Amino acid sequence: MMPAAIIILGAAVRQDGSASPALRARVQAARAWGERQMPPALYIPTGAIGSHPPAESVAMAAILMQAGVPEARIHQEPTGTDTFSSVLACVALLRRMGHQGEVRVATHRYHLPRSLLLFRLAGVPARAVPPPAGPSETGAQRRWLWRMREVPALPYDAALMIWERLRGRL
């Protein structure tokens, strides 16, 4: 049986280079699900350098390795700068790896509908890992902003992904 691949979508790295609570929560949710699988999952942390180094994928890989996940089960995707580009890059990486097993996505609940739709439109029948709880230190107003950002982003990114398929790039 082939291990599942868990794509961990990026979140911010702080100015001091440490993982933001959102990034850490996504990694912990992925690991909590992935390590219970037989065989244990592969991890694909994704994300380029944002406002501060290191790349989000590098920060997530470090958290996974500190938690005992062998480096051989971690396949970084360090080029994605947003959800759309991360999905495209991860689809290409999965193909290069020859991955035929289950694909799961680790992100926050508000981000799952768009993320899963993009993977499915790209031809990858991805499913969610149980999402982390929302960051407790983040105020309700900020959480609503994140949710509202998804309203225009979902149809926009979906149209872009359909365009990529029509152009034969997927």
DSSP file (Angstrom, degrees, kcal/mol; ACC not computed):
  #  RESIDUE AA STRUCTURE BP1 BP2  ACC     N-H-->O    O-->H-N    N-H-->O    O-->H-N    TCO  KAPPA ALPHA  PHI   PSI    X-CA   Y-CA   Z-CA
    1    1 A M              0   0    0      0, 0.0   100,-0.1     0, 0.0     0, 0.0   0.000 360.0 360.0 360.0 133.5    0.0    0.0    0.0
    2    2 A M        -     0   0    0      1,-0.1   100,-0.4    98,-0.1    36,-0.1  -0.594 360.0-111.6 -81.0 139.3    1.3    3.4   -1.0
    3    3 A P        -     0   0    0      0, 0.0    98,-0.2     0, 0.0    38,-0.1  -0.353  32.9-106.7 -68.2 150.5    1.5    6.1    1.8
    4    4 A A        -     0   0    0     35,-0.5    38,-3.1    97,-0.1     2,-0.5  -0.413  27.8-133.3 -68.0 152.1   -0.8    9.0    1.6
    5    5 A A  E     -ab  42 103A   0     97,-2.7    99,-3.0    36,-0.2     2,-0.6  -0.956  15.6-157.6-108.6 126.5    0.7   12.4    0.7
    6    6 A I  E     -ab  43 104A   0     36,-2.7    38,-3.3    -2,-0.5     2,-0.6  -0.917   2.6-155.1-107.6 117.1   -0.2   15.3    2.9
    7    7 A I  E     -ab  44 105A   0     97,-3.1    99,-3.2    -2,-0.6     2,-0.7  -0.812   7.2-158.3 -89.8 121.8    0.2   18.7    1.3
    8    8 A I  E     -ab  45 106A   0     36,-2.2    38,-2.3    -2,-0.6     2,-0.2  -0.893  12.6-141.3-104.4 110.7    0.6   21.3    4.0
    9    9 A L        -     0   0    0     97,-2.0    38,-0.1    -2,-0.7    17,-0.1  -0.490  26.8-106.7 -75.7 141.6   -0.3   24.7    2.7
   10   10 A G        +     0   0    0     36,-0.2     2,-0.3    -2,-0.2    -1,-0.1  -0.044  34.0 179.4 -69.2 164.0    1.9   27.5    3.8
   11   11 A A        -     0   0    0      1,-0.0    39,-0.1    96,-0.0     9,-0.1  -0.876  44.1 -51.0-150.4 177.0    1.3   30.3    6.3
   12   12 A A        -     0   0    0     -2,-0.3     8,-1.8     7,-0.1     2,-0.4  -0.106  36.0-148.1 -63.8 149.0    3.4   33.2    7.5
   13   13 A V  B     -E   19   0B   0      6,-0.2    39,-0.2    39,-0.2     6,-0.2  -0.949  30.9-119.2-106.7 135.1    6.9   33.0    8.9
   14   14 A R    >   -     0   0    0      4,-3.1     3,-2.3    -2,-0.4     6,-0.1  -0.193  26.0-100.2 -73.4 166.7    7.6   35.6   11.6
   15   15 A Q  T 3  S+     0   0    0      1,-0.3    -1,-0.1     2,-0.1    -2,-0.0   0.809 123.7  55.0 -57.0 -33.1   10.2   38.3   11.4
   16   16 A D  T 3  S-     0   0    0      2,-0.1    -1,-0.3    36,-0.1     3,-0.1   0.402 122.4-105.7 -83.2   4.5   12.6   36.3   13.6
   17   17 A G  S <  S+     0   0    0     -3,-2.3     2,-0.1     1,-0.3    -2,-0.1   0.438  79.2 129.5  88.6  -0.1   12.3   33.3   11.3
   18   18 A S        -     0   0    0      1,-0.1    -4,-3.1    -5,-0.1    -1,-0.3  -0.470  66.0 -94.0 -86.5 160.6   10.0   31.3   13.6
   19   19 A A  B     -E   13   0B   0     -6,-0.2    -6,-0.2    -2,-0.1    -1,-0.1  -0.481  37.0-122.4 -72.4 138.4    6.8   29.7   12.5
   20   20 A S     >  -     0   0    0     -8,-1.8     4,-2.6    -2,-0.2     5,-0.2  -0.361  30.0-105.9 -69.9 161.1    3.6   31.7   13.0
   21   21 A P  H  > S+     0   0    0      0, 0.0     4,-2.4     0, 0.0     5,-0.2   0.878 122.3  53.0 -56.6 -36.9    0.9   30.0   15.1
   22   22 A A  H  > S+     0   0    0      2,-0.2     4,-2.0     1,-0.2     5,-0.2   0.927 110.1  46.4 -65.2 -44.2   -1.1   29.3   11.9
   23   23 A L  H  > S+     0   0    0    -11,-0.3     4,-2.0     1,-0.2    -1,-0.2   0.934 113.9  48.2 -62.8 -46.7    1.8   27.6   10.2
   24   24 A R  H  X S+     0   0    0     -4,-2.6     4,-2.5     1,-0.2    -1,-0.2   0.895 110.0  52.7 -61.2 -41.1    2.6   25.5   13.3
   25   25 A A  H  X S+     0   0    0     -4,-2.4     4,-2.3    -5,-0.2    -1,-0.2   0.884 107.9  50.8 -64.7 -38.9   -1.1   24.5   13.7
   26   26 A R  H  X S+     0   0    0     -4,-2.0     4,-2.2     2,-0.2    -1,-0.2   0.905 111.7  47.5 -65.5 -40.9   -1.2   23.3   10.1
   27   27 A V  H  X S+     0   0    0     -4,-2.0     4,-2.8     2,-0.2     5,-0.2   0.926 112.2  49.5 -65.6 -44.3    1.9   21.2   10.5
   28   28 A Q  H  X S+     0   0    0     -4,-2.5     4,-2.5     1,-0.2    -2,-0.2   0.891 111.0  49.4 -63.7 -39.1    0.6   19.7   13.8
   29   29 A A  H  X S+     0   0    0     -4,-2.3     4,-1.7     2,-0.2     5,-0.2   0.923 112.6  48.0 -65.0 -43.0   -2.7   18.8   12.2
   30   30 A A  H  X S+     0   0    0     -4,-2.2     4,-3.2     1,-0.2    -2,-0.2   0.941 114.2  45.8 -61.5 -47.6   -1.0   17.1    9.3
   31   31 A R  H  X S+     0   0    0     -4,-2.8     4,-2.4     1,-0.2     5,-0.2   0.885 107.6  57.3 -65.1 -39.7    1.3   15.2   11.5
   32   32 A A  H  < S+     0   0    0     -4,-2.5     4,-0.3    -5,-0.2    -1,-0.2   0.891 117.7  33.9 -59.7 -39.5   -1.5   14.1   13.9
   33   33 A W  H >< S+     0   0    0     -4,-1.7     3,-1.1    -5,-0.2     4,-0.4   0.921 118.1  52.1 -79.5 -46.4   -3.3   12.5   11.0
   34   34 A G  H >< S+     0   0    0     -4,-3.2     7,-1.8     1,-0.3     3,-1.0   0.822 104.2  53.9 -64.8 -35.4   -0.3   11.3    9.0
   35   35 A E  T 3< S+     0   0    0     -4,-2.4    -1,-0.3     1,-0.2    -2,-0.1   0.627 102.5  59.4 -77.9 -11.5    1.5    9.5   11.7
   36   36 A R  T <  S+     0   0    0     -3,-1.1    -1,-0.2    -4,-0.3    -2,-0.2   0.536  89.3  95.6 -88.4  -7.3   -1.6    7.4   12.5
   37   37 A Q  S <  S-     0   0    0     -3,-1.0     4,-0.0    -4,-0.4    -3,-0.0  -0.453  81.2-106.6 -84.0 155.9   -1.7    6.0    9.0
   38   38 A M  S    S+     0   0    0      1,-0.2    -3,-0.0    -2,-0.1    -2,-0.0  -0.971 114.2  23.0-123.7 114.8   -0.2    2.7    7.8
   39   39 A P  S    S-     0   0    0      0, 0.0   -35,-0.5     0, 0.0    -1,-0.2   0.659 115.5-108.2 -71.7 161.5    2.2    3.2    6.3
   40   40 A P        -     0   0    0      0, 0.0    -5,-0.2     0, 0.0    -2,-0.1  -0.203  44.3 -97.7 -57.0 149.8    2.9    6.7    7.8
   41   41 A A        -     0   0    0     -7,-1.8     2,-0.3   -38,-0.1   -36,-0.2  -0.121  22.3-122.2 -69.5 160.3    2.2    9.5    5.4
   42   42 A L  E     -a    5   0A   0    -38,-3.1   -36,-2.7    32,-0.0     2,-0.4  -0.737  29.4-139.4 -90.7 151.2    4.6   11.5    3.2
   43   43 A Y  E     -ac   6  74A   0     30,-3.2    32,-3.1    -2,-0.3   -36,-0.2  -0.954  17.7-172.2-120.4 135.1    4.6   15.2    3.8
   44   44 A I  E     -a    7   0A   0    -38,-3.3   -36,-2.2    -2,-0.4     2,-0.3  -0.801  10.0-170.5-123.6  87.6    4.7   18.0    1.2
   45   45 A P  E     -a    8   0A   0      0, 0.0    32,-2.5     0, 0.0     2,-0.4  -0.621  14.0-163.4 -75.7 137.5    5.1   21.3    3.0
   46   46 A T  B     +f   77   0C   0    -38,-2.3   -36,-0.2    -2,-0.3     2,-0.1  -0.926  30.7  92.7-128.0 148.2    4.7   24.1    0.5
   47   47 A G        -     0   0    0     30,-2.2    10,-2.2    -2,-0.4    11,-0.3  -0.180  47.2-128.6 138.4 132.7    5.5   27.8    0.3
   48   48 A A        -     0   0    0     32,-2.8     8,-1.9     7,-0.2     2,-0.4  -0.095  56.1 -61.6 -82.8-174.3    8.2   30.2   -0.8
   49   49 A I        -     0   0    0     29,-0.3     6,-0.2     6,-0.3    -1,-0.2  -0.625  60.6-177.2 -71.1 126.4    9.9   32.9    1.2
   50   50 A G        -     0   0    0      2,-0.8    -1,-0.1     4,-0.4   -38,-0.0   0.414  60.0 -35.0 -94.3-127.1    7.2   35.4    2.2
   51   51 A S  S    S+     0   0    0      1,-0.2    -2,-0.1   -38,-0.1   -37,-0.1   0.794 133.7  25.2 -68.4 -28.3    7.8   38.6    4.1
   52   52 A H  S    S-     0   0    0    -39,-0.2    -2,-0.8     2,-0.2   -39,-0.2  -0.995  94.2 -79.9-139.7 141.9   10.6   36.9    6.1
   53   53 A P  S    S+     0   0    0      0, 0.0     2,-0.2     0, 0.0    -4,-0.0  -0.403  83.1  62.7 -74.6 160.5   12.9   34.0    5.6
   54   54 A P  S    S-     0   0    0      0, 0.0    -4,-0.4     0, 0.0    -2,-0.2   0.562  88.0-101.0 -82.4-180.0   13.1   31.1    5.6
   55   55 A A     >  -     0   0    0     -6,-0.2     4,-2.3    -2,-0.2     3,-0.3  -0.304  30.4-117.6 -57.8 147.2   10.7   29.7    3.0
   56   56 A E  H  > S+     0   0    0     -8,-1.9     4,-2.4     1,-0.2     5,-0.2   0.884 116.5  54.8 -56.3 -40.0    7.4   28.5    4.6
   57   57 A S  H  > S+     0   0    0    -10,-2.2     4,-2.4     1,-0.2    -1,-0.2   0.879 107.4  50.0 -62.9 -37.3    8.2   25.0    3.3
   58   58 A V  H  > S+     0   0    0    -11,-0.3     4,-2.2    -3,-0.3    -2,-0.2   0.918 110.3  49.4 -67.0 -44.4   11.6   25.0    5.1
   59   59 A A  H  X S+     0   0    0     -4,-2.3     4,-1.7     1,-0.2    -2,-0.2   0.908 113.4  46.8 -62.1 -41.6   10.1   26.2    8.4
   60   60 A M  H  X S+     0   0    0     -4,-2.4     4,-2.4     2,-0.2    -2,-0.2   0.907 109.7  52.7 -68.8 -40.8    7.4   23.4    8.2
   61   61 A A  H  X S+     0   0    0     -4,-2.4     4,-2.6     1,-0.2     5,-0.2   0.903 108.0  52.7 -60.5 -39.7   10.0   20.7    7.3
   62   62 A A  H  X S+     0   0    0     -4,-2.2     4,-2.5     2,-0.2    -1,-0.2   0.905 108.5  49.6 -62.6 -41.5   12.0   21.8   10.3
   63   63 A I  H  X S+     0   0    0     -4,-1.7     4,-1.4     2,-0.2    -2,-0.2   0.930 111.7  49.1 -62.9 -44.6    9.0   21.4   12.6
   64   64 A L  H  <>S+     0   0    0     -4,-2.4     5,-2.4     1,-0.2     3,-0.3   0.929 112.8  46.5 -60.8 -45.8    8.3   17.9   11.2
   65   65 A M  H ><5S+     0   0    0     -4,-2.6     3,-1.6     1,-0.2    -1,-0.2   0.886 108.9  54.7 -66.8 -37.9   11.9   16.8   11.6
   66   66 A Q  H 3<5S+     0   0    0     -4,-2.5    -1,-0.2     1,-0.3    -2,-0.2   0.807 106.1  54.3 -62.5 -28.1   12.0   18.2   15.2
   67   67 A A  T 3<5S-     0   0    0     -4,-1.4    -1,-0.3    -3,-0.3    -2,-0.2   0.430 129.4 -97.7 -86.1   1.0    8.9   16.0   15.9
   68   68 A G  T < 5S+     0   0    0     -3,-1.6    -3,-0.2     1,-0.3    -2,-0.1   0.522  73.0 145.1 100.5   5.5   10.7   12.9   14.6
   69   69 A V      < -     0   0    0     -5,-2.4    -1,-0.3    -6,-0.2    -2,-0.1  -0.662  54.9-115.5 -77.1 126.4    9.5   12.6   11.0
   70   70 A P    >   -     0   0    0      0, 0.0     3,-2.0     0, 0.0     4,-0.1  -0.338  15.0-126.1 -62.7 140.7   12.3   11.2    8.9
   71   71 A E  G >  S+     0   0    0      1,-0.3     3,-1.9     2,-0.2    -6,-0.0   0.797 106.9  68.9 -57.3 -30.1   13.6   13.6    6.3
   72   72 A A  G 3  S+     0   0    0      1,-0.3    -1,-0.3     3,-0.1    -3,-0.0   0.714  97.4  52.3 -64.4 -20.1   13.1   11.0    3.6
   73   73 A R  G <  S+     0   0    0     -3,-2.0   -30,-3.2   -31,-0.1     2,-0.5   0.319  95.4  84.0 -96.6   7.5    9.3   11.3    4.1
   74   74 A I  B <   -c   43   0A   0     -3,-1.9     2,-0.5   -32,-0.2   -30,-0.2  -0.955  52.1-179.1-115.8 123.2    9.4   15.1    3.6
   75   75 A H        -     0   0    0    -32,-3.1     2,-0.1    -2,-0.5    -3,-0.1  -0.892  19.5-149.4-123.1  97.3    9.3   16.5    0.1
   76   76 A Q        -     0   0    0     -2,-0.5   -30,-0.2   -32,-0.2   -32,-0.1  -0.358  12.8-164.0 -71.1 144.4    9.4   20.3    0.2
   77   77 A E  B     +f   46   0C   0    -32,-2.5   -30,-2.2    -2,-0.1     3,-0.4  -0.867  16.3 172.4-123.3  93.5    7.8   22.4   -2.5
   78   78 A P        +     0   0    0      0, 0.0   -29,-0.3     0, 0.0   -32,-0.1   0.146  58.1  71.1 -94.9  19.7    9.5   25.9   -1.9
   79   79 A T        +     0   0    0    -31,-0.2   -31,-0.1     6,-0.1     2,-0.1   0.683  62.1 108.6-109.4 -20.2    8.1   27.8   -4.9
   80   80 A G        +     0   0    0     -3,-0.4   -32,-2.8     1,-0.2     3,-0.1  -0.381  36.0 179.0 -65.9 129.5    4.4   28.4   -4.2
   81   81 A T        +     0   0    0    -34,-0.2     2,-0.3    -2,-0.1    -1,-0.2   0.514  69.2   5.7-107.2  -9.3    3.7   32.1   -3.4
   82   82 A D  S  > S-     0   0    0      1,-0.1     4,-2.3     0, 0.0     5,-0.2  -0.915  91.5 -83.0-157.5 179.6   -0.1   31.7   -3.0
   83   83 A T  H  > S+     0   0    0     -2,-0.3     4,-2.5     1,-0.2     5,-0.2   0.930 124.0  49.5 -60.3 -47.0   -2.7   28.9   -2.9
   84   84 A F  H  > S+     0   0    0      1,-0.2     4,-2.2     2,-0.2    -1,-0.2   0.943 114.5  42.4 -59.5 -51.5   -3.1   28.8   -6.7
   85   85 A S  H  > S+     0   0    0      1,-0.2     4,-2.4     2,-0.2    -1,-0.2   0.845 113.1  54.6 -68.1 -31.2    0.6   28.6   -7.4
   86   86 A S  H  X S+     0   0    0     -4,-2.3     4,-2.6     2,-0.2    -1,-0.2   0.912 107.7  49.4 -66.2 -41.8    1.2   26.1   -4.6
   87   87 A V  H  X S+     0   0    0     -4,-2.5     4,-2.6    -5,-0.2     5,-0.2   0.947 112.3  47.7 -62.3 -47.7   -1.5   23.8   -6.0
   88   88 A L  H  X S+     0   0    0     -4,-2.2     4,-2.1     1,-0.2    -2,-0.2   0.931 114.2  46.8 -58.1 -45.7    0.0   23.9   -9.4
   89   89 A A  H  X S+     0   0    0     -4,-2.4     4,-2.2     1,-0.2    -1,-0.2   0.884 112.8  49.0 -65.8 -38.4    3.5   23.2   -8.0
   90   90 A C  H  X S+     0   0    0     -4,-2.6     4,-2.9     2,-0.2    -1,-0.2   0.880 108.3  53.0 -70.4 -37.4    2.3   20.4   -5.8
   91   91 A V  H  X S+     0   0    0     -4,-2.6     4,-1.9     2,-0.2    -2,-0.2   0.931 111.7  46.7 -61.2 -44.3    0.4   18.7   -8.7
   92   92 A A  H  X S+     0   0    0     -4,-2.1     4,-2.5    -5,-0.2    -2,-0.2   0.907 112.6  50.0 -63.4 -41.6    3.6   18.8  -10.7
   93   93 A L  H  X S+     0   0    0     -4,-2.2     4,-2.4     2,-0.2    -2,-0.2   0.921 108.4  52.0 -63.9 -44.5    5.6   17.5   -7.8
   94   94 A L  H  X>S+     0   0    0     -4,-2.9     5,-2.3     1,-0.2     4,-0.8   0.898 111.3  48.4 -58.9 -40.0    3.2   14.6   -7.2
   95   95 A R  H ><5S+     0   0    0     -4,-1.9     3,-0.7     2,-0.2    -2,-0.2   0.922 110.5  49.8 -66.8 -43.8    3.5   13.6  -10.9
   96   96 A R  H 3<5S+     0   0    0     -4,-2.5    -2,-0.2     1,-0.3    -1,-0.2   0.876 111.7  49.7 -62.1 -35.8    7.3   13.8  -10.8
   97   97 A M  H 3<5S-     0   0    0     -4,-2.4    -1,-0.3    -5,-0.2    -2,-0.2   0.681 107.8-129.1 -74.0 -17.3    7.2   11.6   -7.7
   98   98 A G  T <<5 +     0   0    0     -4,-0.8     2,-0.3    -3,-0.7    -3,-0.2   0.781  40.8 178.9  71.2  27.5    4.9    9.1   -9.4
   99   99 A H      < +     0   0    0     -5,-2.3    -1,-0.2    -6,-0.2    -2,-0.1  -0.484  18.2 166.2 -70.6 123.1    2.6    9.3   -6.4
  100  100 A Q        +     0   0    0     -2,-0.3    -1,-0.2    -3,-0.1     3,-0.1   0.366  47.2  92.8-113.9  -0.7   -0.5    7.1   -7.0
  101  101 A G  S    S-     0   0    0    -98,-0.2   -97,-0.1     1,-0.2    -2,-0.0  -0.067  87.8 -55.7 -86.9-171.5   -1.8    7.1   -3.4
  102  102 A E        -     0   0    0   -100,-0.4   -97,-2.7     1,-0.0     2,-0.5  -0.297  47.6-148.1 -63.8 145.9   -4.2    9.2   -1.5
  103  103 A V  E     -b    5   0A   0     22,-0.3    24,-1.9   -99,-0.2     2,-0.3  -0.984  15.9-176.7-121.1 129.5   -3.7   12.9   -1.3
  104  104 A R  E     -bd   6 127A   0    -99,-3.0   -97,-3.1    -2,-0.5     2,-0.4  -0.872  14.9-142.3-121.0 155.4   -4.7   15.0    1.7
  105  105 A V  E     -bd   7 128A   0     22,-2.1    24,-2.3    -2,-0.3     2,-0.6  -0.973   6.0-158.0-122.3 133.0   -4.6   18.7    2.3
  106  106 A A  E     +b    8   0A   0    -99,-3.2   -97,-2.0    -2,-0.4     2,-0.3  -0.949  41.2 111.8-112.7 116.5   -3.7   20.3    5.6
  107  107 A T        -     0   0    0     -2,-0.6     2,-0.1    22,-0.3    22,-0.1  -0.921  68.3 -64.3-162.1-178.8   -4.9   23.9    6.1
  108  108 A H    >>  -     0   0    0     -2,-0.3     3,-1.3    23,-0.2     4,-1.0  -0.410  49.0-108.6 -78.8 157.9   -7.4   25.8    8.2
  109  109 A R  G >4 S+     0   0    0     23,-0.6     3,-0.8     1,-0.3    -1,-0.1   0.863 117.0  55.1 -54.6 -43.4  -11.1   25.2    7.9
  110  110 A Y  G 34 S+     0   0    0      1,-0.2     4,-0.3     2,-0.1    -1,-0.3   0.768 111.6  45.8 -63.4 -24.3  -11.8   28.6    6.2
  111  111 A H  G <> S+     0   0    0     -3,-1.3     4,-2.0     1,-0.1    -1,-0.2   0.571  91.3  84.1 -95.4 -13.6   -9.2   27.8    3.5
  112  112 A L  H <X S+     0   0    0     -4,-1.0     4,-3.0    -3,-0.8     5,-0.4   0.897  81.7  56.7 -64.2 -44.8  -10.3   24.2    2.8
  113  113 A P  H  > S+     0   0    0      0, 0.0     4,-2.0     0, 0.0    -1,-0.2   0.935 114.3  39.1 -56.6 -46.5  -13.1   24.7    0.3
  114  114 A R  H  > S+     0   0    0     -4,-0.3     4,-2.5     2,-0.2    -2,-0.2   0.926 117.2  50.3 -67.3 -44.1  -10.9   26.7   -2.1
  115  115 A S  H  X S+     0   0    0     -4,-2.0     4,-2.1     1,-0.2     5,-0.2   0.940 113.6  43.8 -61.1 -48.7   -7.9   24.5   -1.6
  116  116 A L  H  X S+     0   0    0     -4,-3.0     4,-2.5     1,-0.2    10,-0.3   0.897 112.4  53.2 -65.4 -39.8   -9.7   21.2   -2.2
  117  117 A L  H  X S+     0   0    0     -4,-2.0     4,-2.9    -5,-0.4     5,-0.2   0.923 108.4  50.3 -60.9 -43.7  -11.6   22.6   -5.2
  118  118 A L  H  X S+     0   0    0     -4,-2.5     4,-1.5     1,-0.2    -1,-0.2   0.919 111.2  47.8 -63.3 -43.3   -8.4   23.7   -6.9
  119  119 A F  H  <>S+     0   0    0     -4,-2.1     5,-2.8     2,-0.2    -1,-0.2   0.929 113.6  48.0 -62.2 -43.0   -6.8   20.3   -6.4
  120  120 A R  H ><5S+     0   0    0     -4,-2.5     3,-1.6     1,-0.2    -2,-0.2   0.904 109.8  51.3 -66.3 -40.6   -9.8   18.6   -7.8
  121  121 A L  H 3<5S+     0   0    0     -4,-2.9    -1,-0.2     1,-0.3    -2,-0.2   0.803 106.9  56.0 -64.1 -27.1  -10.0   20.9  -10.8
  122  122 A A  T 3<5S-     0   0    0     -4,-1.5    -1,-0.3    -5,-0.2    -2,-0.2   0.426 127.7-101.3 -83.2   1.0   -6.4   20.1  -11.4
  123  123 A G  T < 5S+     0   0    0     -3,-1.6    -3,-0.2     1,-0.2    -2,-0.1   0.588  86.8 120.3  93.2  10.8   -7.3   16.4  -11.5
  124  124 A V      < -     0   0    0     -5,-2.8     2,-2.7    -6,-0.2    -1,-0.2  -0.935  57.2-145.7-111.3 112.7   -6.2   15.4   -8.0
  125  125 A P        +     0   0    0      0, 0.0   -22,-0.3     0, 0.0    -5,-0.1  -0.340  36.0 176.2 -76.3  65.2   -9.0   14.0   -5.8
  126  126 A A        -     0   0    0     -2,-2.7     2,-0.3   -10,-0.3   -22,-0.2  -0.309  14.4-165.5 -73.2 152.4   -7.7   15.5   -2.6
  127  127 A R  E     -d  104   0A   0    -24,-1.9   -22,-2.1    -2,-0.0     2,-0.2  -0.867  24.1-100.1-129.9 165.9   -9.4   15.3    0.7
  128  128 A A  E     -d  105   0A   0     -2,-0.3   -22,-0.2   -24,-0.3  -122,-0.0  -0.568  16.6-137.7 -88.9 147.9   -8.8   17.2    3.9
  129  129 A V        -     0   0    0    -24,-2.3   -22,-0.3    -2,-0.2   -99,-0.1  -0.696  57.9 -76.1 -84.1 156.8   -7.0   16.1    7.0
  130  130 A P        -     0   0    0      0, 0.0   -97,-0.1     0, 0.0    -1,-0.1  -0.379  62.8-122.3 -55.4 123.1   -9.0   17.2   10.1
  131  131 A P        -     0   0    0      0, 0.0   -23,-0.2     0, 0.0     3,-0.1  -0.256  20.5-106.3 -72.7 156.0   -8.2   20.9   10.2
  132  132 A P        -     0   0    0      0, 0.0   -23,-0.6     0, 0.0     2,-0.1  -0.358  40.9 -97.3 -71.6 159.0   -6.6   22.7   13.2
  133  133 A A        -     0   0    0      1,-0.1     3,-0.1   -25,-0.1  -108,-0.0  -0.397  53.8 -86.4 -67.4 155.2   -8.8   24.9   15.4
  134  134 A G        -     0   0    0      1,-0.1     2,-0.2    -3,-0.1    -1,-0.1  -0.305  57.1 -85.2 -61.6 148.8   -8.6   28.6   14.6
  135  135 A P    >   -     0   0    0      0, 0.0     3,-1.2     0, 0.0    -1,-0.1  -0.381  35.7-150.2 -58.9 123.5   -5.7   30.4   16.3
  136  136 A S  T 3  S+     0   0    0      1,-0.3    -2,-0.1    -2,-0.2     0, 0.0   0.771  93.0  58.2 -69.8 -25.9   -7.0   31.4   19.7
  137  137 A E  T 3  S+     0   0    0      2,-0.1     2,-0.4    -3,-0.0    -1,-0.3   0.517  88.6  91.8 -83.1  -3.0   -4.8   34.5   19.9
  138  138 A T  S <  S-     0   0    0     -3,-1.2    -4,-0.0     1,-0.1     5,-0.0  -0.779  80.3-120.6 -94.3 133.2   -6.4   35.9   16.7
  139  139 A G     >  -     0   0    0     -2,-0.4     4,-2.0     1,-0.1     5,-0.2  -0.232  19.7-113.0 -70.4 159.8   -9.4   38.2   17.1
  140  140 A A  H  > S+     0   0    0      1,-0.2     4,-2.1     2,-0.2     5,-0.2   0.846 115.3  57.3 -61.1 -36.2  -12.8   37.4   15.7
  141  141 A Q  H  > S+     0   0    0      1,-0.2     4,-1.8     2,-0.2    -1,-0.2   0.913 107.8  46.5 -63.6 -42.4  -12.6   40.4   13.3
  142  142 A R  H  > S+     0   0    0      1,-0.2     4,-2.1     2,-0.2    -1,-0.2   0.901 109.8  53.5 -67.2 -40.1   -9.4   39.1   11.8
  143  143 A R  H  X S+     0   0    0     -4,-2.0     4,-2.1     1,-0.2    -1,-0.2   0.894 108.2  51.0 -61.3 -38.7  -10.8   35.6   11.4
  144  144 A W  H  X S+     0   0    0     -4,-2.1     4,-2.9     1,-0.2    -1,-0.2   0.868 106.3  55.1 -66.8 -35.6  -13.8   37.1    9.5
  145  145 A L  H  X S+     0   0    0     -4,-1.8     4,-2.0     2,-0.2    -1,-0.2   0.919 107.5  49.8 -61.3 -42.5  -11.4   38.9    7.2
  146  146 A W  H  X S+     0   0    0     -4,-2.1     4,-0.9     2,-0.2    -2,-0.2   0.930 113.0  46.4 -60.9 -45.0   -9.7   35.6    6.4
  147  147 A R  H >X S+     0   0    0     -4,-2.1     3,-0.8     1,-0.2     4,-0.6   0.919 112.1  50.0 -63.8 -43.5  -13.1   34.0    5.7
  148  148 A M  H >< S+     0   0    0     -4,-2.9     3,-0.9     1,-0.3    -1,-0.2   0.815 101.4  63.2 -67.1 -29.9  -14.3   36.9    3.6
  149  149 A R  H 3X S+     0   0    0     -4,-2.0     4,-1.3     1,-0.2    -1,-0.3   0.822  97.0  59.5 -62.0 -30.0  -11.1   36.9    1.5
  150  150 A E  H <X S+     0   0    0     -4,-0.9     4,-2.4    -3,-0.8    -1,-0.2   0.754  88.6  74.5 -70.8 -24.4  -12.1   33.4    0.3
  151  151 A V  H << S+     0   0    0     -3,-0.9    -1,-0.2    -4,-0.6    -2,-0.2   0.952 109.6  25.6 -59.6 -54.1  -15.4   34.7   -1.2
  152  152 A P  H  > S+     0   0    0      0, 0.0     4,-1.6     0, 0.0    -1,-0.2   0.813 119.3  61.1 -78.4 -26.6  -13.8   36.4   -4.2
  153  153 A A  H  X S+     0   0    0     -4,-1.3     4,-3.0     1,-0.2     5,-0.3   0.875  96.6  59.4 -67.8 -36.8  -10.7   34.1   -4.2
  154  154 A L  H  X S+     0   0    0     -4,-2.4     4,-2.4     1,-0.2     5,-0.2   0.964 111.3  36.0 -62.2 -55.7  -12.6   30.9   -4.8
  155  155 A P  H  > S+     0   0    0      0, 0.0     4,-2.3     0, 0.0    -1,-0.2   0.880 118.7  52.7 -67.2 -32.6  -14.3   31.7   -8.1
  156  156 A Y  H  X S+     0   0    0     -4,-1.6     4,-2.0     2,-0.2    -2,-0.2   0.965 114.2  40.4 -63.9 -52.2  -11.2   33.6   -9.3
  157  157 A D  H  X S+     0   0    0     -4,-3.0     4,-2.4     1,-0.2    -1,-0.2   0.869 113.6  55.2 -65.5 -36.0   -8.8   30.8   -8.6
  158  158 A A  H  X S+     0   0    0     -4,-2.4     4,-2.5    -5,-0.3    -1,-0.2   0.920 107.8  49.1 -62.5 -42.6  -11.3   28.2   -9.9
  159  159 A A  H  X S+     0   0    0     -4,-2.3     4,-2.3     1,-0.2    -2,-0.2   0.909 110.9  50.5 -63.2 -41.3  -11.5   30.1  -13.2
  160  160 A L  H  X S+     0   0    0     -4,-2.0     4,-2.2     2,-0.2    -2,-0.2   0.905 110.8  48.9 -61.5 -41.2   -7.7   30.3  -13.5
  161  161 A M  H  X S+     0   0    0     -4,-2.4     4,-2.0     2,-0.2    -2,-0.2   0.902 110.2  50.2 -68.0 -40.0   -7.5   26.5  -12.8
  162  162 A I  H  X S+     0   0    0     -4,-2.5     4,-2.6     1,-0.2    -1,-0.2   0.910 109.6  52.4 -62.5 -40.5  -10.1   25.8  -15.5
  163  163 A W  H  X S+     0   0    0     -4,-2.3     4,-2.0     1,-0.2    -2,-0.2   0.905 106.6  52.9 -60.8 -42.2   -8.1   28.0  -17.9
  164  164 A E  H  <>S+     0   0    0     -4,-2.2     5,-2.5     1,-0.2     6,-0.5   0.898 110.9  47.3 -60.5 -40.3   -4.9   26.0  -17.1
  165  165 A R  H ><5S+     0   0    0     -4,-2.0     3,-1.5     1,-0.2     5,-0.2   0.924 110.2  51.4 -66.6 -43.8   -6.8   22.8  -17.9
  166  166 A L  H 3<5S+     0   0    0     -4,-2.6    -1,-0.2     1,-0.3    -2,-0.2   0.837 107.8  53.0 -62.8 -32.2   -8.2   24.2  -21.1
  167  167 A R  T 3<5S-     0   0    0     -4,-2.0    -1,-0.3    -5,-0.2    -2,-0.2   0.506 116.9-116.4 -79.8  -5.2   -4.7   25.3  -22.2
  168  168 A G  T < 5S+     0   0    0     -3,-1.5    -3,-0.2    -4,-0.3    -2,-0.1   0.707  77.6 127.6  79.4  19.9   -3.5   21.7  -21.6
  169  169 A R      <       0   0    0     -5,-2.5    -4,-0.2     1,-0.2    -5,-0.1   0.511 360.0 360.0 -87.9  -4.2   -1.1   22.6  -18.8
  170  170 A L              0   0    0     -6,-0.5    -1,-0.2    -5,-0.2    -5,-0.1   0.380 360.0 360.0-119.8 360.0   -2.5   20.0  -16.4
